């Protein structure tokens, strides 16, 4: 009970000091408010931007490795013409890997063509992304069909002229009617719409959106882009790994061995394909944002330092103003710990109050529309702001509190 009484007594002293010198307290707390605001705003922006950028690459898939001709990160010692001369992945390699791999949940093959014109009667959209996919594509990548259905195995195997269109494609071609069952034209061929995907919206980096996609069976894709290896369009084999395969290393190793076997590469020959993982991009993005986070700490630290000096100044003045009261408390039996805790609690309380105002400003800013960037104040950043405020208050108030606790009661009463 005595500790609860001590806490309440310290809280009353802090409120009394705040009311007695309101303007002085507010001006001193501005440093802490600005410091916490600067740091947490930078962290919130960095976290939100990193989250939105990584979500922009959702079309690459989670726990997915991709077998392609070119790597996402080029090695310095590998000549560029060797990349050019590499063979493209084909359907027979996809079937071979699908039949022999044990480390993948599912495997698909697909090819894409950007900037395609798609029509329905008098409506048209120039900029659609046509993707020819295998039936297993839905098991590797997310295809959220909101209305209608996905391809049947027979439609994919026969290369039927059926299509699943994105939300934006459906809104453009069928603004006032239902798209399911209607026909669209792609490169002179008619396709029956069997599905419409749910709306995804734009991303921060303007990355390909599911709203602009038109999915057709992989073999049907060859009807439109036949010759010269799908008319210069590269086919990509993608495999989804198991969650317990950390870094998808086991899957990558198995695919590398199987594809080297399929292509007849000798042990000492360089592999003529690239295996790309989205985690590699995530590591690069994370490294860039680590630098930005460090810069945020440096910028905010100066403001917090000024705020800490302001809190310390308030506390030294407070000790001077209440020296007589300290002497009376000590003469009545108050221990040094009580005096120390009283002033230290006041410093922490004032610093925490400034930090909470800074967090409140960041929270209000999170409601401002920033286009496709979704700004969110996370619980982790709130905890960080509160923790930094408490630490600054403790460091700023420790010396004034120690000085107050060591005052001689006789000399203090006469002050």
C-alpha distance (Angstrom), angle and dihedral (degrees) to the residues before:
residue distance angle dihedral
X1 . . .
X2 3.78 . .
X3 3.82 90.7 .
X4 3.79 91.7 50.3
X5 3.80 89.1 49.2
X6 3.82 89.1 49.4
X7 3.79 91.3 51.0
X8 3.81 93.3 48.9
X9 3.81 91.4 45.8
X10 3.81 90.8 51.5
X11 3.79 90.3 48.1
X12 3.82 90.9 52.8
X13 3.80 90.9 49.8
X14 3.82 90.5 50.7
X15 3.80 92.5 50.5
X16 3.80 90.8 46.2
X17 3.81 91.2 52.7
X18 3.79 90.7 47.0
X19 3.82 93.1 52.2
X20 3.80 94.9 42.5
X21 3.82 94.4 54.7
X22 3.79 102.8 22.5
X23 3.81 99.2 154.0
X24 3.81 93.9 44.5
X25 3.79 90.9 48.9
X26 3.81 94.0 48.3
X27 3.80 92.8 49.6
X28 3.80 91.3 48.8
X29 3.80 92.6 47.3
X30 3.80 92.3 53.3
X31 3.80 89.8 80.7
X32 3.80 92.2 57.1
X33 3.81 91.1 42.5
X34 3.81 92.8 51.4
X35 3.80 92.2 43.6
X36 3.81 95.5 50.8
X37 3.81 89.8 41.5
X38 3.83 91.3 52.8
X39 3.79 96.3 47.1
X40 3.79 98.0 41.6
X41 3.81 92.8 43.0
X42 3.81 90.6 53.0
X43 3.81 91.3 46.4
X44 3.80 91.5 46.8
X45 3.80 91.5 49.7
X46 3.80 91.8 46.2
X47 3.82 94.1 47.1
X48 3.80 93.1 45.2
X49 3.80 93.2 45.5
X50 3.80 92.3 46.9
X51 3.80 91.0 48.0
X52 3.80 92.2 48.3
X53 3.81 93.3 45.8
X54 3.79 91.9 49.8
X55 3.80 90.1 47.2
X56 3.82 87.0 52.8
X57 3.80 86.7 65.9
X58 3.79 93.5 52.7
X59 3.78 88.1 108.5
X60 3.82 86.1 70.2
X61 3.81 88.8 64.7
X62 3.80 135.6 -125.2
X63 3.82 118.5 -85.5
X64 3.80 88.7 1.0
X65 3.80 129.9 138.7
X66 3.79 120.4 -163.2
X67 3.80 127.2 -149.6
X68 3.80 107.6 -147.3
X69 3.75 142.1 154.1
X70 3.80 95.8 -113.7
X71 3.82 128.4 42.6
X72 3.79 120.0 -128.0
X73 3.80 90.1 -129.3
X74 3.82 114.0 42.4
X75 3.78 120.3 -142.0
X76 3.79 116.0 -127.0
X77 3.81 96.0 -134.8
X78 3.81 98.1 48.8
X79 3.85 114.3 92.0
X80 3.80 114.6 -122.4
X81 3.82 93.9 -132.1
X82 3.79 90.3 63.3
X83 3.80 88.6 60.3
X84 3.81 89.6 50.6
X85 3.81 92.6 52.0
X86 3.78 95.1 49.6
X87 3.83 115.4 116.3
X88 3.78 119.6 -112.0
X89 3.76 122.8 -115.7
X90 3.80 112.6 -98.9
X91 3.79 139.6 -166.1
X92 3.82 94.9 -98.3
X93 3.82 90.6 56.6
X94 3.79 89.8 49.6
X95 3.82 91.3 52.6
X96 3.80 91.1 46.3
X97 3.80 92.9 52.0
X98 3.80 93.0 43.3
X99 3.82 90.7 53.4
X100 3.82 96.6 45.5
X101 3.79 110.5 33.3
X102 3.80 120.4 100.2
X103 3.82 99.9 176.4
X104 3.82 97.7 63.7
X105 3.78 129.4 80.9
X106 3.79 90.0 -152.9
X107 3.81 141.4 -14.9
X108 3.79 130.1 -148.4
X109 3.77 139.4 177.1
X110 3.78 124.1 -146.5
X111 3.79 143.1 162.7
X112 3.79 129.7 -157.7
X113 3.77 137.9 -154.4
X114 3.79 119.6 -165.2
X115 3.79 128.9 -153.3
X116 3.81 96.1 27.7
X117 3.80 123.8 165.6
X118 3.80 113.7 -127.4
X119 3.82 123.2 -176.0
X120 3.78 141.9 -168.5
X121 3.80 114.5 -177.8
X122 3.83 105.1 -59.7
X123 3.81 95.8 -12.7
X124 3.80 122.1 87.6
X125 3.79 141.0 170.4
X126 3.81 120.6 -155.0
X127 3.79 107.2 -163.7
X128 3.78 105.8 47.0
X129 3.81 120.0 144.8
X130 3.79 111.4 -129.8
X131 3.79 114.3 -157.4
X132 3.78 124.7 -173.6
X133 3.81 109.3 -153.7
X134 3.78 141.5 -179.5
X135 3.81 120.5 -120.0
X136 3.82 90.8 -103.7
X137 3.81 91.0 58.9
X138 3.80 91.6 98.3
X139 3.83 89.3 58.8
X140 3.82 92.6 55.3
X141 3.81 103.0 35.1
X142 3.77 130.7 30.4
X143 3.81 113.8 -103.1
X144 3.82 103.6 174.5
X145 3.82 103.0 -161.9
X146 3.81 105.7 -164.7
X147 3.80 98.3 176.6
X148 3.80 127.1 23.2
X149 3.81 123.2 1.8
X150 3.80 146.7 -72.2
X151 3.83 125.1 -98.4
X152 3.78 118.9 -74.2
X153 3.85 118.4 -127.4
X154 3.82 89.3 -112.8
X155 3.83 92.9 53.9
X156 3.80 91.2 51.4
X157 3.78 94.9 44.8
X158 3.82 94.1 47.8
X159 3.80 94.2 42.0
X160 3.79 94.6 -122.2
X161 3.81 120.9 -170.4
X162 3.80 97.3 -110.6
X163 3.79 128.1 127.7
X164 3.79 142.5 -164.5
X165 3.79 111.1 -151.3
X166 3.80 133.5 -159.9
X167 3.79 125.6 -113.5
X168 3.83 95.4 -103.1
X169 3.81 91.7 47.9
X170 3.79 90.5 51.4
X171 3.82 92.9 47.7
X172 3.81 91.7 50.5
X173 3.78 98.9 44.6
X174 3.82 98.4 33.4
X175 3.83 106.4 29.3
X176 3.80 96.1 154.8
X177 3.78 104.6 23.0
X178 3.79 143.6 51.9
X179 3.82 113.6 -86.6
X180 3.82 97.9 -153.9
X181 3.80 111.1 106.7
X182 3.81 94.3 11.2
X183 3.80 124.6 118.8
X184 3.79 128.9 -117.0
X185 3.81 130.2 -173.8
X186 3.78 125.3 -126.6
X187 3.81 119.4 176.9
X188 3.78 90.4 -23.4
X189 3.81 95.5 -49.7
X190 3.79 123.8 113.3
X191 3.81 119.2 -129.1
X192 3.77 129.0 -170.5
X193 3.81 113.9 -134.7
X194 3.81 110.2 -128.0
X195 3.81 99.9 166.1
X196 3.81 144.6 21.8
X197 3.81 120.8 -155.4
X198 3.78 124.2 -134.0
X199 3.79 120.0 -100.0
X200 3.81 115.5 -86.0
X201 3.80 102.9 171.9
X202 3.80 131.1 -147.8
X203 3.81 124.1 -48.8
X204 3.80 130.4 -135.9
X205 3.82 94.5 -107.4
X206 3.80 93.4 41.3
X207 3.81 87.5 -115.6
X208 3.81 119.2 171.4
X209 3.79 109.4 -66.4
X210 3.79 127.3 -150.4
X211 3.81 86.2 -129.0
X212 3.82 90.1 73.5
X213 3.81 97.8 44.4
X214 3.79 128.8 110.8
X215 3.80 112.8 -167.3
X216 3.80 120.2 -157.5
X217 3.84 131.3 167.4
X218 3.80 113.1 -78.8
X219 3.81 94.1 -119.7
X220 3.80 90.3 48.8
X221 3.80 88.2 56.0
X222 3.81 88.2 63.3
X223 3.80 90.7 58.5
X224 3.81 89.3 62.7
X225 3.80 99.1 37.3
X226 3.78 103.5 30.7
X227 3.79 123.6 154.1
X228 3.79 132.5 39.1
X229 3.79 93.7 44.3
X230 3.79 99.0 -50.6
X231 3.81 90.2 -32.1
X232 3.76 93.4 -65.5
X233 3.79 93.6 -45.8
X234 3.79 113.6 131.6
X235 3.76 120.4 -133.6
X236 3.79 115.9 -137.9
X237 3.78 127.5 -154.2
X238 3.81 113.9 -150.3
X239 3.80 128.6 -172.2
X240 3.79 128.1 -167.3
X241 3.79 114.0 -141.8
X242 3.78 133.2 -151.6
X243 3.80 120.4 -91.4
X244 3.81 92.9 -120.9
X245 3.82 90.9 57.4
X246 3.81 97.6 96.1
X247 3.78 110.1 -143.8
X248 3.83 88.2 -6.4
X249 3.80 87.5 -93.5
X250 3.82 95.1 143.4
X251 3.80 92.1 49.9
X252 3.78 92.1 47.0
X253 3.80 91.7 50.2
X254 3.79 93.1 48.7
X255 3.81 94.1 47.6
X256 3.80 90.9 47.9
X257 3.81 91.9 53.3
X258 3.80 94.7 45.0
X259 3.79 95.1 47.2
X260 3.81 92.4 47.0
X261 3.80 86.6 53.1
X262 3.82 92.6 47.9
X263 3.81 92.7 49.1
X264 3.80 93.5 44.1
X265 3.79 96.9 -121.0
X266 3.80 116.6 169.7
X267 3.83 118.6 -128.8
X268 3.82 94.1 -103.3
X269 3.81 95.0 44.8
X270 3.80 119.6 101.8
X271 3.78 114.0 -112.2
X272 3.80 112.9 -103.5
X273 3.79 96.6 -147.5
X274 3.80 138.7 59.7
X275 3.79 128.1 -128.7
X276 3.79 110.0 -153.5
X277 3.79 126.9 -167.7
X278 3.84 125.5 -165.7
X279 3.82 87.8 -137.5
X280 3.81 88.2 72.6
X281 3.80 90.4 60.4
X282 3.81 90.0 45.6
X283 3.81 90.8 55.0
X284 3.81 91.7 50.9
X285 3.81 92.1 48.0
X286 3.81 91.1 46.4
X287 3.82 90.9 51.9
X288 3.80 91.8 52.5
X289 3.79 92.6 49.8
X290 3.80 91.5 48.5
X291 3.81 87.4 64.2
X292 3.82 91.4 49.1
X293 3.82 90.0 49.0
X294 3.80 90.7 52.5
X295 3.80 89.6 51.1
X296 3.82 88.8 51.5
X297 3.81 90.6 54.2
X298 3.81 91.3 50.3
X299 3.83 93.7 48.5
X300 3.79 94.9 45.7
X301 3.80 95.0 42.3
X302 3.81 92.5 68.0
X303 3.81 91.4 53.7
X304 3.80 91.9 45.8
X305 3.82 90.1 48.8
X306 3.80 90.1 54.7
X307 3.80 89.4 46.8
X308 3.80 90.4 50.9
X309 3.80 90.8 53.7
X310 3.80 88.5 49.8
X311 3.82 92.0 53.1
X312 3.81 91.1 46.6
X313 3.82 90.0 50.6
X314 3.83 91.0 52.1
X315 3.78 91.3 49.8
X316 3.83 95.1 49.1
X317 3.82 89.5 50.0
X318 3.82 89.7 46.1
X319 3.80 91.3 53.6
X320 3.82 90.6 50.6
X321 3.81 92.5 48.3
X322 3.82 93.7 48.0
X323 3.80 99.6 39.4
X324 3.79 91.1 112.5
X325 3.83 91.4 51.1
X326 3.82 90.2 48.9
X327 3.81 89.5 53.8
X328 3.81 91.4 50.8
X329 3.83 91.5 48.1
X330 3.79 91.6 50.8
X331 3.81 92.8 46.5
X332 3.81 88.3 54.2
X333 3.81 91.1 54.2
X334 3.82 104.5 -88.7
X335 3.78 109.6 156.2
X336 3.82 125.1 -133.0
X337 3.82 89.2 -108.9
X338 3.81 90.6 59.5
X339 3.82 92.8 51.9
X340 3.81 91.7 43.8
X341 3.80 93.4 49.9
X342 3.80 92.3 44.3
X343 3.81 94.6 59.0
X344 3.80 95.1 34.7
X345 3.81 90.5 53.1
X346 3.81 89.4 49.8
X347 3.83 91.5 53.0
X348 3.81 92.4 47.9
X349 3.80 91.3 45.8
X350 3.82 92.7 51.9
X351 3.81 92.7 45.5
X352 3.81 91.6 47.0
X353 3.79 89.9 50.0
X354 3.81 90.4 54.3
X355 3.80 91.0 46.7
X356 3.80 92.2 51.0
X357 3.79 90.3 53.2
X358 3.80 88.5 52.2
X359 3.82 90.9 50.6
X360 3.80 89.7 47.9
X361 3.81 90.5 55.5
X362 3.81 90.9 50.6
X363 3.82 90.0 48.5
X364 3.82 91.2 52.1
X365 3.81 91.2 48.7
X366 3.82 89.5 53.6
X367 3.82 88.0 69.4
X368 3.82 91.5 60.5
X369 3.80 111.9 104.2
X370 3.80 111.6 -116.3
X371 3.78 98.2 176.9
X372 3.79 112.8 -112.4
X373 3.82 91.8 -7.4
X374 3.80 109.4 100.8
X375 3.83 106.7 -154.2
X376 3.82 112.4 -155.6
X377 3.80 129.2 176.6
X378 3.79 102.9 -141.6
X379 3.80 127.0 -150.4
X380 3.80 88.8 -117.5
X381 3.81 91.7 59.0
X382 3.83 91.2 45.9
X383 3.82 89.7 52.5
X384 3.81 89.8 47.1
X385 3.81 91.9 51.5
X386 3.80 92.6 48.9
X387 3.82 92.2 45.8
X388 3.81 93.6 50.1
X389 3.81 90.2 48.2
X390 3.81 91.6 52.3
X391 3.81 92.1 47.3
X392 3.82 92.4 49.0
X393 3.81 90.7 48.1
X394 3.80 91.3 49.6
X395 3.81 94.0 48.6
X396 3.81 92.6 44.4
X397 3.80 95.3 47.8
X398 3.79 102.3 39.9
X399 3.82 97.2 83.6
X400 3.85 96.5 45.2
X401 3.82 89.5 44.8
X402 3.82 92.2 50.6
X403 3.80 90.3 48.1
X404 3.81 91.2 51.2
X405 3.81 93.2 47.6
X406 3.82 91.8 53.0
X407 3.82 96.9 52.1
X408 3.82 116.6 122.8
X409 3.83 107.1 -116.3
X410 3.87 94.7 -139.0
X411 3.82 93.5 50.0
X412 3.84 91.0 41.9
X413 3.84 93.1 53.6
X414 3.81 90.8 52.1
X415 3.84 92.3 50.7
